[in-house]
Structure formats: structure tokens, C-alpha cells
Amino acid sequence: MFNDKASDMERQKRLEDLIRKDYAADEDGGEDVESEVLNDDQLNELIARSQEEYEIFTRMDQERYAHENRDARMREIMQRFPHANPQNINYRLI
């Protein structure tokens, strides 16, 4: 969203969409609107300024997964929350 590839117009539109979404949640009595949780690939795509940086970030994530034992953590989360969509889980936040 806020990298060298995004134009000023794209940044402005994204910010306006986020504000509208937040305002709509307030208008509905404060009900929680499902928030957008970025997965690592989406985040890497947003912050990378080049394909080379994207590949570096992806490689860093793979090393982090191995170090943190991501697969075991995801299995634990899915056992506790069996109806959760694994695509929407950021295991580091739970």
C-alpha cells in the first residue's frame, strides 16, 4: 500500500476505504467488522520495493517459520479453534 509501486491515487483510495469501513462499523452500533489480517505473503508484497526484496522477505519468513516451529503452533491453534480459517490466522498474534 505505501511502497514505491503505489501511486498517490492508490494510497488515497486505500485510506478512504479504510476510513469508510471504520465509519460504517461505528454507524452499525459498534459491531465488529471482520478486519483484514494480512498473511506474510500479502505483507511482503506491500512492503517490497522490488522482486529481489520480496524474495528476501519471503526467505526470512521461511527461516522464521523453522525457528518458531510454525507448523506445531498452527496445529495447536486449530485444535483450540477448529472452525477457524487457517488462511486468516496470524499465529504470532494468538
Sequence and secondary structure as in RCSB ss.txt:
>XXXX:A:sequence
MFNDKASDMERQKRLEDLIRKDYAADEDGGEDVESEVLNDDQLNELIARSQEEYEIFTRMDQERYAHENRDARMR
EIMQRFPHANPQNINYRLI
>XXXX:A:secstr
  STTS HHHHHHHHHHHHHHHHHHHHTTS         HHHHHHHH SSHHHHHHHHHHHHHHHHHHTHHHHHH
HHHHH TTS GGG  TTT 
